[in-house]
Amino acid sequence: MTRDETQQFFNRRVDAWRRRDIDALTRDHAEHCVLESPLAGEARGRAAIENVYRGFFTGFPDVTMDDIELIVEDGRAVQIATMSGTNTGGFMGLPPTGKRFKFPVVQVFTFENGLIVHERRIYDFTGMLTQIGILKAKPV
């Protein structure tokens, strides 16, 4: 994909994210795609990736992604953003805490034939769990 095509691709993804359109987000992934994240571990294939989106949007129905920056280079893209939301839908089999999280996230994407074949999400998962009250931490 060209730089302009990649930018258009991500403009559509940001719109789908804001609408919480799981089908649109999932269609951006190749059938054989691999997604790696602190939350999901390694998800292989569209069906597994769809479950990752569904679980996250269920746990955090108000989740937002802001301050988005995109870096595009030779069939790869890096998206840097700030993600925030409130745990009102439960998470990881636990009841909702009603608490908010906010953290920076970096997503590294590799493309083939206009679709994502590999996505790696990087963020502070432990910090997120602490913010939403699932983990307790004592101040130093």
Steps between C-alpha positions, in 0.01 A plus 500: 500500500616852433538751783169664399320164485636411843383834641152442352499147645571639847250782463236229441631300800485801730142561390413131555667511843297806599180324389619179672436318172648158575419362152678786321805476726519123458470520118823704495689188609606222263349160571841375618582812703678483836424754771726528805401701806550500877128429544436242227837333487520366146176489300518320165244547226205730450263314734744525791573865423127575486471354852777734620312805369168374637641432847668839522196697380275302736718575802557863405202618293613864516860433394662775295823538308630856481816694408560261212829515311576276202842407365508316165803323354537222238193282559492574872330760715529608861203661669563686825202614706353555843232250594249550781176347620290391793459141622120490496456167320722273707843379398687170500201324656481749786211736578522865391696731727365827357856635497677672210833433335717714278831400343715542191484218245724416206375268226735363235334371183636296208298482177462264205256562215339792682422305818665473842697174529666581833407743775694554820347712777728647763364656820527482879251223577593481869448876531163464333393226743610718791311803368173306463536346845564137408856510641590677820833676530652664804671832442873495564 
